[in-house]
């Protein structure tokens, strides 16, 4: 019965049939070798079936980093690991987690978190050499690792709101999903009285859950985010374990496949790599704000960066607000609406909404043109002015300019990793707002050039 339950857990977490989870308490004689040592962890992984000949591990600020020990050409297999090194295929014989989550509605990530907590608590766990290599709470750099005092460095960035949501979501998940399962465990006093040395309610604290959640979300690979070129046919839904957790997350430089016959996860190069390069796996279409929040990493340049611009009619100050709302409803435009805007792009819905907001009563009859073209030249001018004024208003919420941020990043001042990330993120956001202003000025100039505007046309909106 226990093997059946463990198999069912494996299917729940990875949807890969044919890989049986096995009890592993007492397995492996090199538990001490991996504690705090890249070489020890590599040796332990090799002893348990990992192909480590061409890659190595290097200690980094937030754990281990996977590096090439030789040059790789595109298509070369860099390394592979057996299914038995994909967490949690092997769990301790007395792990209570299988019974805790059976018939529960808990999600995949939270279930993995419970396994991490339980295996970390079990000194004889097969996974101890790897668990000892994982970052502590102070060594994470994603949203949950930032304190309230750190938020001042982000200034007006939407990262502040994103962090607040992630903190609230973690609290909700722990309170509503995890705690009811924890009630199945004995208290520490009950376990001591019964002579039981196993997981207790106190061991599954909110802090322990936050640590485990940080491990999964910052170090696991989620193939569902990857392109077909990066994910070859059927692979595990979540890939976490020794070596695989040491990828850098960002550049799509690795293809993942799974050999069901050999029961191995295989990692191949998608581009040439030089000896000493860190191995990187993709994260899909992800902005720096999302990458920092979820992974604790970000790029110097990222074409997927965006800012959020909220459009909302002035219901209190505009006597025609109800008429404008009716127009927007007829055009299937949402009010209020938050738009994702990337550098050099302009969402059609935002521009159409600005046209509606900028209508004068004499222009109302032509509102239907807002979706496809300027309503009038004067209306377009007012819409662009409103857009530029909105960007200037948002930029005014940042105490420093783009140039000042760049000077701080390039200056001699010592910046810790979190402060540097905040500076880089807020500078990139300001650049997007400036690009929106430039887009409006250029679009207006192009419109004037293409139109037969009368001599008394409105002056071009200033991007200043």
N, C-alpha and C positions, 0 to 999 in steps of 0.2 A: 504494500500500500504506500509506503514512504517513497519508493522509487517512482511510482505513478504520480504522486503529488509533486515530486521534484521535476519530473518531465513536464507536467502541466505548467509549472512555474516557468520553465525554460521557454515553452511555447508562448506563454503570456508576455514574456519580456522580449523575445527575439523573433517569434514566428518562424523558427527554423526547426523543422522536424528532423528526427534522427540523431539529435545530439542529446544524450542522456546526462542529466546532472547527477553527480556522484558524491557521496559523502567523502570528506577528505581530512577529517581531523587526524592529526598525526602524520599526514603524508608529507614527504619531502624532508630532507635532512639539512637543508641549507637556509632555514628561516633566519638565522642570525646574519647570514652573509649579505642580505640585501638591506639591512638597516642603515639608512643614511649613505649608502654607497652606490654610485652608478655602476661600477664594475661588478659589485655583488649582485645587484638586481639583474644585470645582463647575464651573469653566470647562472643565477637561479632560473631565469626565463629559458635559457638554453637547455638546462637540465630537464626542464619540463616541456621540451619540444619546440621551442621557438627557434627559427632560423636567424641567427644573429651574426653571421659571418661578415656581412657587408655594411652593417650599421652599428652605431654606438650610442651611448647615452651620456649626456653631459648635465651636471647639476646646474640648475638655474634658480632664479629668485622664487619662482612659484612651482618648483618641482623639477622633474627631469625633462630634458629636451632631446629629441631624436636627431642624430646627425649621420651624414654619409661618411663611411670609412674609405670610400673609393668614388671615382667618377661614375656616373650613371648616364646612359643614353635613354632617350624617350622609348618606352616600351620595356625596359629592363625591370625584372622583378627585384625589388630592393630587400624585402624580407617577408616572412610569413609567420603566423602563429597558429597553433592548434586551437580547436574549439575549447579545449580544456583550460586555456588561458584567457578566455573571454568571460568576464565577470557577469553573473554569478553562477557559472556552470558547476562549480564545486563549492558546496557549502558544508559547514560543520555538521556532524551527525546529530548534534543536539540543538541545532538552530531552531528557534521557535517561530521564525518568520513565515515558513510555509503554512503553518496552521493559522498564523495571524491573518494572512492575506487571503486565505481560501474563502471563496464566495463573497469577497469584499469588492467594492467598487473603486478601490484605490487605483490610481494611474500607474503607468509603467515606471516613470521616473521616481515616484514616491516609493514604489515597491523596491526599486534598486537601492534607494536611500536606506530603507530598513535593513536590507541585506548588508550594506556597508557598515551600518552601526553595529549590527550583530557580529559580523566577522571581525571588526576592529576590537570588539569587547572580548572576543574569544582568543586567548593567548596561543592556543594550539591550532588556530585556523591555518589552513593551507595558504591563505592570502597574506599572511602577516609580512613577509618580505616586501611585497608590493605596497601594502597599506602603510608601512613605515616610511615609504618614499614619497607619500602624498603630502601636499601642502597642509599646513595648519591654518587656522582661521586668519591669522595675521598675514599670511603669504598669498592670499587671493587678492585679485585686483578688479573684480567685476562689481556690478552695482551693489550687491549685498555687502561688500567689504567696505564701502564708503560710509563714513560717519556724517552726522548732520553738519559738523564743523567743516567738512571737506566740500560741502556744496557751494560755499562762497566762491570757490575757484571756477565753478561752471557758469557763474553770473546768470544770464537769462536763458541758458540752454534748456531745451526740453528734456535733457538728461535728468534734471531734477525731478520732474514729474514721473518719468519712466522709472527712476529708482524708487520713488514713493509707491508706485503701483506694484513693483516687484516685491518690496518689503511687505505690503499689505496682502498680496497674493500668497506669499510664503506663510504668513501668519494664518490666513484663512485655510490653506491646505493642511497645515499642522493641526489647527484647532478642530476643523470639521471632518477631516479624513483620517489623520494619523492618530490623534488622541483616542478615538473610540477603539481602535485596534490595540493601542497600548494598554487599555484597560484589561485586556486578556492576560497580561503579564502579571506576575507577582510583584509586590512592593519589595524593596530591598530588605526590609525587616522580615517579611514573610519568607523570603528566600533564605535568609540567614537562619531563621528558626527551623526551616526544613532541611538545612544543610545543602541547599541547591546553589551551584556556582554558575548561574546562567543569566541571561539578559533580564533586567528588571525594569519597572516603569521609570525609575529615576534615570536609567541609562539612556532612554530615548527622550531626552530633553529637547526643547526647542533649539538650543544651541547645537546639540549633536545633529539634529535634523538639518539645520542650516549648513553645517559643515559638509554633511553627506550630499545635500542638494548642490552645494558649490562644487564638489568633486565631479558629480555627474554632468552638470550643466557647463562647466568650464573645460573638462578634460575628455568627455565622451565624444565620439564621432556619431553624427546623426545622418546616415546615408540618404534618408528621405529628402534632405535639403540639397543633395548633389545632383548634377546633370547626369544624363545617361552615359556620357563619356567618362565620368568619374565613378559611377556606380555600375558595375557590370553584372547585369541580370540580378538574381535574387541574392541578397546579402542580409545579415542581421539588421534589425531595425535600430539597434543601439550597439555601438562597439566601444567597450571599456575594459581596460585591463593593463597589465604590464606591457610596456613598449608602445602599445597602440594609444595610450593616454598621453604619450610624450610628443605627439605631433604638434607643430605650430598650426594654428587655425586661421585661415585667411586665403592665401594663394592656392588656387586649384592646381596643384602640382602632382597629385597622387590619384591613381585609379584603384578602386577596391573591388575585389571579386571573392567569391567563396567556392571552394572545391568541396562539394557535398560528399564525394567519394572518400577523399582523404581527410575530410572534416578540418579544413584549414582556411583561414582568412589570409588572402594574398594581397600585397600592396606593391604596385608597379609605378614607375616614374612616368609622368605625362610630359615631362620636358627634361632636357639635359640638366644634370646636377654635377657639381664639382665636389671633390673630397672636402669635408668640413662643413658643407652646407647643411642647414637645418631642414628637416623634412616637413613639408607643409601639406595640409589637406584643406579642401574647400569648405566653405560655409554657406554656399548659395548666394543669392542676391541680398547682401546684407550691408547696411550702412555702418559707419564707424560708431554711431551712437548705439546701435543694436549690438555691434561686435564688442564694444567696451562693456555694455551692460550685461551681456550674456557670457562673454568669454574673457573679459579683462584684457583684451588686446585691441589695437587699432592700427590703421595704415597711415603713413604720411600723406598718401594720396588715395582716394577711394571714390570712384565714379558713381557709386551707389549712395553717397551721402545725400541727405535731404534736410529740409527744415519744414516745420509745420506752420501753415498760415490759416488762421481761423477766419472765416467769413460769417458775418451776422448782420442782418438788417437792424437799423436803429429804430426799434419799435417805440421807444420813448420820445425821441427827438424829431422823428420824421412823420409829418402828418399824412404822408402817402404810403406809409409802411405796409398797411393792409393791402393796398393796391399792388405794391411791388411783390408782396408775398403771393398774391393770386397769380401774378405773371410767372413767378418762379415755379409755382406748383404746376401751371399749365405746361411749362417747359421741362418738367421733371428735374428741376434744380432743388437741392436740399438747403434749407436754412434752419438753424445754423449748420455749417459744414466746415470741417477741418481738412485742408488739402495738403498732400505731400508734394513738395516742390523741390526738384533737383536743379543743380546748376545748369543754366542755359535752357531750361524747360519752363513751359507755362501750361498748367492744366486748363483745358478748355472750360471746364465747369467754373473754375475760379474767375477766368476772364469774362465769361458770360454773366456771372453773378455781379461782377463789378460794373458791367454795362447796365444791368438792371438797376443797381444802386445809384448810378449816375444819371439816370433818365430825368429829364424835366417833364412836366405835365404835357407839354406840346409834343413830346416824343413818345408818349405812352402807346399810341396806336401802332407804332412800329416795333414794339418790344420783341416780337417773334423773331426778328433778325438776330437777336443777341447770341444765338447758338452758333451761327455760321459766319457772321460778318459784322463789321462795324454798323451800328444803327445810324449814326450820323457822325460826321467828322468831329463835331464839338463833343458829342457823347463819348467818343473814343478817347479824346484828349482828357476829359474829366476822369474816365476810368483809369487811364494810365497815371494821372496825377494822384488819384486815390491809392493806387497800388504803391507808388513811390513813397507817398506819405506814410503808408502802413509800414513799409520796410524801414523807413527812417525812425518811426516810432519804436519799432522793435529794437533796432540798433541802438537807440538811445537808452535802452534798458541795460545794455552792457557798459559797465564803467570804463572799460579800456577799448581802444581801437584795434583794428587788425594789425596795424603797424606796431603798436605797443606790445601786442601779444607776440608777434614775430621777434621783436627785440628781446623779450624775455626768454623765448625759446632758444635764441641764438647767443644770448649773453652768457656771461661767466657765472651767473648765479646758479647755485646748486639747487636743482629741483628734484624732489622725490618722484617716484614713478606715477603716483596718483595725481600730483599737481601738474606734472608735465602732460599727462593724458587730458586733463581738464583744459589746459591751455591750448593744446592742439585741437581738441574738439570744438571749443568755442571760436577759435580763429577760423576754422573751416566753415562753421555756420555763418559767421559774418561775411565770409567770401561769397556764400550762396545768396545772402540778402543783397549784397552789392551787385551780384550778377543779375538778380531779378530787376533791380533798378536800371542796370545797363540794358537789359532786354527791352524794358518799356521804352527807354529813350530811342533805342535802335528801331523798334517796331513803329514808333511814331514817325521817325524820319523816313522809314521805308514807305509808310502810308502816304505821307505828304508827297514823296517823289512819284508814287504811282497814281495819285489822284489828280483831278483837275480842280484843286482847291482854289477858292477865290483869294484875292490878294489879302483880305483881312482875316485869314485863317488864324486860329489861336497859336500862340507861340509854343515851341516845343517844351514839354515838361522837363524841368531840370532834374537830373539824377542826383543832385546834391541834397 
